[in-house]
Amino acid sequence: MILVDDGSPDNSGKICDDYAAQDSRIRVFHKENGGVSSARNMGIKYARSELLSFLDSDDSWSPVFLEKMIKLMRRFPEAGYGVCAHAISEGGRMSKLISKPLKGFSDGGFGVFDLFDHIENQHKSLWTGNLLYFPVCTGSVIMRRATCLRHGCFSENLVEGEDWKLWFESALVAPVAFLNEVLLFYRKADDVTYKPRGTHPPLNKVWSFTLSRYQDAASHRPSVRHLLNRFRWLLLFRYKGVLGLEEEMKTLRSEIDAEDAQVGLRFLYVCPSRLVTWLQRLRALFRNFSFRKEMS
């Protein structure tokens, strides 16, 4: 276990050192604050094992997460990384399943799948209004260290999407292993996609603003092209109306293929922001109700 103290101003560094003093399997590294990517990359640099998993402070694993995910990767050596089903946790209890079961996978089932085909199928079946479904959450991943290094680990030049970038690029060249069992619980306060204005990072620090680099892959795989356009739509909605970005928004619109400029998304894009936020919250309430009905 590697604990990275990313320049924490409180007592976290000492707490980490105390744990390491109690168990020789725990190693601690202290650094100046550099952000989540910098901290993860330091852990990757000093890791000694073939496989890596990442656990953030707002997530929790099932006690059998590592055991089952290691078995998954050993069973499928061709996979670049593996992912388990995961759910939002509220008050210590599962309140909503985030990842969608793969077709043909029973509870506890496993196998390898094409990430992009799966996402495309889910977009076809989900209720209109789900702008972007992406089934990989950092805490649900187990990854080969060699794969991580091959793709440059987590980009420290980005402040948003650095994890999506890694999962996306790895899935372009290798299948993903999947275990249909909820082993990660992600604590999340809200399911609203459209964040309040003024909270967005600079566009050049957001991965989904630089998707033109993948055009070659998109030209050969429709499912990749459709996902890239979904990322662009997400960015358009989030930065809609932000002053000084009119030209950048025009560029994003021009990069979306005509066949992916869905009528429903175009309609939402011209709607007032308050109406879009209200519709998004209504969708979240509907999905929460459906989930709780299934669980009961």
N, C-alpha and C positions, 0 to 999 in steps of 0.2 A: 504494500500500500504506500502510495506516494501522496503526501500532503504538501500543497504549495501555498505558502503564505504570500499573497500578492500585495505586500506592503500594507497590510491591514493596520489601521490606526488604533484598534482596540486590543484586547487581550488574546486575540486568536492565535498569534504566533506562539505565545507561551503555552497555550492549551495544546497546540500541535506538538511542541517539544515535550510536554508532559506525557503525551501518548507514546511518542517514540521512545522515551525512557522506560516505559512499561513493557514494550513489545519490540523485539529486534526486527520484526518484519515490516515495521513502519519506518519510512524515511521522510524527513522534512526538509524542504528547501525554502529559504526566505529570499525575497527579491523586492525591488522597488515596484510600486504599483504600475502595471502595464496593461491591465485589462484581461478579460477571460481567455482570449486566444494566446496571449503571451504566457499566462499561467499554465494553460494546458500544454503548450509546446515545451515548456520547461520540464513538465512531468514526462512527456514523450521522450525528450532528450535523455533523461536519466533512467528510463524504464529498462529493465533487464529481461522482460518476458516477451514471448512471441505475440501475445494477445493483449489488447488494451481495452479498458472500459472507463467511462468518464462519469463521475457522480458529482452533481452540483448541489449547493446548499438547499435549494428549494425542491429537491427530488428525494425519493426514498426507494430502495430496492426491496424486493421480496428476499427473505433470507436464503432462498435457493437460486437467486439470479445468476451468480457466477457459476455455480455448479452446472446448471442447465444450459447456459449460454456457451460455456467451454465445450460441452458435449456437442452442441449444435455445430460449432465451427470445426470440430474434429470430424464430424460426420460429413461435412461438405467442404473439403479443402479448396474447391474451385471458387468459393464465395469470397469476395473482398471484405465483406463485413456481414454481421448478423444483427437482426433486430427482433425484439419481442413485442407483443401487444402491450399497450400502455394506456393508462387511464388518468383522468383528473381526480385528485384527492381533495376532499373537503372534510375537515374535522376528523381526519384519519380514516375516512371511509371512501370507497370508490363512488363518485357521483356521476361520472360520464366516461364512456369508452372513447378514446381518441382515435386509435388505429382501427381500421375496418378489417374484419376477417377476410382472408383471401378465399376465392372460390375453390371449393374442394378441400378446404382445411377444416377439420373438426376441432373441437376444443382440445388443446394440447397437441394438435397436429403440427408438423414441421415439413420443411422442404426449401427449395430455392425458387426464386421468381424474378421476373423482369420488373424492376421498379416502375419504369415508365408506362408499361402496358397496364399495370395494376392501377396506377394513378388515373390514367385515362378512363378505365372502366368505372372507377368510383365517381369521377366527375359526371359520367353519363347517368349514374343512378341516384346521386344525392339530390336532395331538395334544392331547387333553384335558389341561389343566394349564397351558397357555399363557394366563395370565390377561389379558394385554393386549399386543396387537400394534399398534405405531404405526410406520409406515414412514419417518417423517421424522426425520433426525438433523441437528442444527444445522450441522455441517460439510459435509453433503451438499446444502445449500440454496444456490440463487442466487435473489435476491429483488429485485423492483423497489423502489427507495427510496421511491417514492410510496405503494406498498402498505404498506410498513413504517410510514411516518409516519401513514397513515390509521388504522392499528390501534394506535397508541400505542407502537410499538416494543416493547422488552422491559420488562415491569412491574418497577419497582424496589422495589415493596412485597412482592414474592414472593421466597422463597428456593428454591422448588422449583416446576417447571412453568411458569416464565416463557416458555420456548421453546415448549412445547406450546400454551400460550395463544395465541401469535402464529400458529403454523401452523394451529391449529384455527379461529380467527376469520377468517383470510384465506380458508381453504378453504370457509367458509360462503357466501362471496359470489363466488368465482372458482374456476375449475378449476385443477388442478395439472398442470404439465408434468413428464414423466418420461423419463429416459434409462436404459435397461436395460443399464448398463455400470458395473462397480465402479470408481469414481473416488475414493472416500473410504475410508480405513482408520482404524478407530476402535480405539485401544488400550484394552482393558478387562480387568481382572484376573479378574472373576467374572461368571457369568450368573445368579446367584441373585437372584430378585426380592424375597424377604422379608428385609429387612435386620435385623441384631441390634437388640434393644430398646435404647432409650436413645440411638439415633442419629437419631431423627426430629425434624424442625423443628416449631415450633408449628403447629397446624392452620390458624390464620388466615393463615399465610404460605405455605400450599400451595394451588396453583391448583385442584386437583381437589376441594377442600372447598367451592368456591364455584360449583358448576355449575348451581345453580338459575336463574342469570341467563340460561341458554340454553334454558329450557323452551319458549319460543315456537317456536324453530327445531326443537326435538325433537318438538313436537306435530305438525309438518307433515312430518317426515322420520324414518321409523322407524330408518334406519341411524345418524342422529345420536343418537337416543334410546338405541339399543343401545350406542353407544360411550361416551356419558356414564355409563351404568350400569356399563360395564366399568371406567371410571376410579373409580367409587364402590366397586366390589368391591375394586380394588387398594388403595384407602385403608383399607377395612375390615380387610383382611388385615394391612396394615403396622402399624396401630395397635391391633390386637387385644390386649386384656389390659393396655393402658397405663392406669394408675390415673388417675382424675379425668376420664376422657373417655367415661364410660358414656352420658351424655345425647347427646353428639355422635355416638356410634356408633349410637344408636337413631334419630337424625335421618337419618343416612346410609342405614340400612336401610329407613326409611320412604319414602325418595326413589326407591328402586329399584322399577321396575314389576314386578308379579307375574310377567309373562311372561318377564322377564329374571332372575328369581331361580332360576337353573338348579339342578337337583338336585345336580349334581356340585360346584358352588361352595358350596352350602349345606352339603353334607357336609364339604368341606374346612374350612369356617369353624368348624364345631363340633369338628373334630379337634384334638388337642394340637398346639401349635406345633412341637414337635420332629418330629412325624410329617409335618407339612406341609413343613417345611424339607427333610426327607429325600426326600420325593416330588419336590420341586422340583429337588433335586440329581440325582436319578435321571433326571428328564426332560431335564435339561441334558446329562447323559452320553449319553443315548440320541440326542439331536439332534446332538451332536458326532460321535458314531460314524457316524450316517447321512450327515452332511455330508462327513466324511473319506472314506467309502466312495464317495460320488458323485464327489469330486474325483479319486480314484484311478482 
